[in-house]
Amino acid sequence: DAFRFFRITYDKYHYTDNRCGVPEHYLAYMEQGTCRLVSEESSVDVQEGDVFYIPMGLPYQSFWHGEGGVSFITLGFKLFPEAYDHHFQMQTIPCSNEIKEQIKNITVNRSPDSRTISDFFGVLDQLIPSMKAEKRSSAERIYASSREYILKNVGCTAKDLARHCAVSESTLYLAFKTVANKTPNAVK
């Protein structure tokens, strides 16, 4: 469940409503068509040949267009390998044609094996230095650390999460309410 790699196609215009937030991070490559991604904070226009990123939990809407249809590779993942004090924004990412080819060569539409995951993290490692980031708030750091802990420790309690994050349970609940408008129990 930590990785979902797919090629998605639409025959014509398509609208997607993700205003409840997305359950994972997405790194994607637009093979054909265009897209406009709209969140409360920003809008991103994606053109054919662009690589783009959508952060986990971001509420947004997407508007897909293409004369001959729309096709894109989407690489969904739950664990971001970077420090918790940065938050990467929804964005297009400048990159070389070599990196785009590496994305196209990642196996999609079936459960990823260890080689595919290794290839994916190799691409992500090359892209991170080009990605726009902003500092995370204290609540965002607590939430991100908790999400990773929950994935690795099924059945953990709010008390376990608070101990892991070195905060009180009330601070933990406030962080979850602020970032996700949920309780820690609702995220499990």
ABEGO torsion letter per residue (X at the ends): XABBBBBBBBABBBBBBAAAEBABBBBBBBABEBBBBBBAABBBBBBBGBBBBBBBGBBBBBBBBBAAEBBBBBBBBABBABBAABBBBBBBBBBBAAAAAAAAABBBGBBBBAAAAAAAAAAAAAAAAABBBBBBBAAAAAAAAAAAAAAABBGBBAAAAAAAAGBBAAAAAAAAAAAAGBBAAAAX
